[in-house]
Amino acid sequence: MDAVAERNMAAMREAYATLVSGDLDACVEMLTPDFVANLPGLPEPIRSRDVWRMGAEAMLKGFPDLEIEVEHMAAEGDQLAVRARFRGTHKGEFNGVAATGRSVDFWSVEYYRFVDGKVAEEWVAPDMGNLMQQITAE
């Protein structure tokens, strides 16, 4: 594996740890100023660190004890792929669903492009159907 790929893998692990710690200012600094998010269901990419921050805030509000386990990570040059497992307790409102106190466990497949050690673009595909079922099931 080349040095750039190794640096990017270390940066991604640091980004996950920083997200879980709740330091969103530091997280945003790990994104390039022209950061692009490609999200399922949206016809166009979102070009905004602020939108990324809003999504992260919503996740941490809903699941303040969020844990992220990297199950697999592979990188080559400026490209990085991750399969991650997210766990937490639904202690706050999330996507319009009031706190249930339920534990959640869901996965996400994520792909990143780095520029100079920062995330420039992401394609994330979290298993939102599974997550929402866990917090809305009767």
Secondary structure, DSSP 8 states (H G I E B T S, - for coil): --HHHHHHHHHHHHHHHHHHHT-HHHHHHTEEEEEEEE-TT-SS-B--HHHHHHHHHHHHHH-TT-EEEEEEEEEETTEEEEEEEEEEE--S-BTTB-----EEEEEEEEEEEEETTEEEEEEEEE-HHHHHHHHH--
